[in-house]
Amino acid sequence: MNDSLQKRRFQNFNLLGLALIAVALVIGAFVIAGAYKYKFKNTQTIRVTGSAGVDFTSDLIVWNGSYSRNDYDLKAAYAQLKSDENNIKSYLTRKGIKQSEIYFFRSKN
């Protein structure tokens, strides 16, 4: 009788140990999943403040762009930049943007 009681206690102890291991694995899986979601969270966000209750047409748009040229001769590089600027202005005016509404700013770098 003593042997069967010890076997039962040993089996209960094994079941308790397995249950604790299973609970630890589930908790560990949640912790790893949370860390994974935090690590690879998309940081590209769009923030919008305010709201409009009426549809309206905007009269201003700002597009930022850049272009560059590399040349050993500074005058040749500048001439290429001016040509690029004229090509861009020509393209935008063909698309319906008034030339008086197009502004180019030089970088100070």
C-alpha positions as CSV (number, residue, x, y, z in Angstrom):
1,M,0.0,0.0,0.0
2,N,2.9,2.3,0.8
3,D,4.3,1.8,-2.8
4,S,1.0,2.7,-4.5
5,L,0.7,5.8,-2.3
6,Q,4.2,6.9,-3.2
7,K,3.5,6.3,-6.9
8,R,0.3,8.4,-6.8
9,R,2.2,11.2,-5.0
10,F,4.9,11.0,-7.6
11,Q,2.3,11.1,-10.5
12,N,0.6,14.1,-8.8
13,F,4.0,15.8,-8.5
14,N,4.7,15.1,-12.1
15,L,1.4,16.5,-13.2
16,L,1.8,19.6,-11.1
17,G,5.3,20.1,-12.6
18,L,4.0,19.7,-16.1
19,A,1.2,22.1,-15.4
20,L,3.7,24.7,-14.1
21,I,5.9,24.3,-17.1
22,A,2.9,24.7,-19.5
23,V,1.8,27.9,-17.7
24,A,5.4,29.2,-17.9
25,L,5.5,28.4,-21.6
26,V,2.2,30.3,-22.2
27,I,3.4,33.3,-20.3
28,G,6.7,33.2,-22.1
29,A,5.0,33.1,-25.4
30,F,2.9,36.2,-24.5
31,V,6.0,38.1,-23.4
32,I,7.9,37.2,-26.6
33,A,4.9,38.1,-28.8
34,G,4.6,41.5,-27.1
35,A,8.3,42.2,-27.5
36,Y,8.1,41.2,-31.2
37,K,5.1,43.5,-31.8
38,Y,6.9,46.3,-30.0
39,K,10.1,45.9,-31.9
40,F,8.6,45.8,-35.3
41,K,5.8,48.3,-34.7
42,N,5.4,50.6,-37.8
43,T,6.7,54.0,-36.9
44,Q,5.4,55.8,-40.0
45,T,2.4,57.7,-38.7
46,I,0.2,60.4,-40.1
47,R,-1.2,62.9,-37.6
48,V,-4.2,65.0,-38.5
49,T,-5.4,67.8,-36.3
50,G,-8.6,69.6,-36.7
51,S,-11.5,68.7,-39.0
52,A,-13.5,70.3,-41.7
53,G,-17.3,69.9,-41.9
54,V,-17.4,71.4,-45.4
55,D,-15.6,70.4,-48.6
56,F,-13.3,73.1,-49.9
57,T,-10.7,73.5,-52.6
58,S,-7.2,74.2,-51.4
59,D,-5.3,77.1,-53.0
60,L,-1.9,76.1,-51.9
61,I,0.2,73.0,-52.3
62,V,3.9,72.6,-51.4
63,W,5.9,69.9,-53.1
64,N,9.5,69.4,-52.0
65,G,12.0,67.8,-54.4
66,S,15.6,67.8,-55.0
67,Y,18.0,67.2,-57.9
68,S,21.8,67.6,-58.1
69,R,24.6,67.4,-60.7
70,N,28.2,66.4,-60.3
71,D,30.9,67.8,-62.5
72,Y,34.5,68.8,-62.2
73,D,33.7,72.2,-63.8
74,L,31.6,74.3,-61.5
75,K,30.2,76.4,-64.5
76,A,29.2,73.2,-66.4
77,A,27.4,71.8,-63.3
78,Y,25.5,75.1,-62.8
79,A,24.5,75.1,-66.4
80,Q,23.2,71.6,-66.1
81,L,21.2,72.6,-63.0
82,K,19.7,75.5,-64.8
83,S,18.7,73.2,-67.6
84,D,17.1,70.8,-65.2
85,E,15.2,73.7,-63.5
86,N,13.9,74.8,-66.9
87,N,12.8,71.3,-67.8
88,I,11.0,70.9,-64.5
89,K,9.3,74.3,-65.0
90,S,8.3,73.4,-68.5
91,Y,6.8,70.1,-67.3
92,L,4.8,71.7,-64.5
93,T,3.4,74.4,-66.8
94,R,2.3,71.8,-69.3
95,K,0.4,70.2,-66.4
96,G,-1.4,73.4,-65.8
97,I,0.6,75.1,-63.0
98,K,1.3,78.8,-63.6
99,Q,4.9,79.7,-63.9
100,S,4.4,82.5,-61.4
101,E,3.4,79.8,-58.8
102,I,6.6,77.8,-59.2
103,Y,9.5,78.6,-56.8
104,F,12.9,77.1,-56.7
105,F,15.2,77.4,-53.7
106,R,18.9,76.6,-53.6
107,S,20.3,74.4,-50.9
108,K,22.9,75.9,-48.7
109,N,24.8,72.7,-48.3
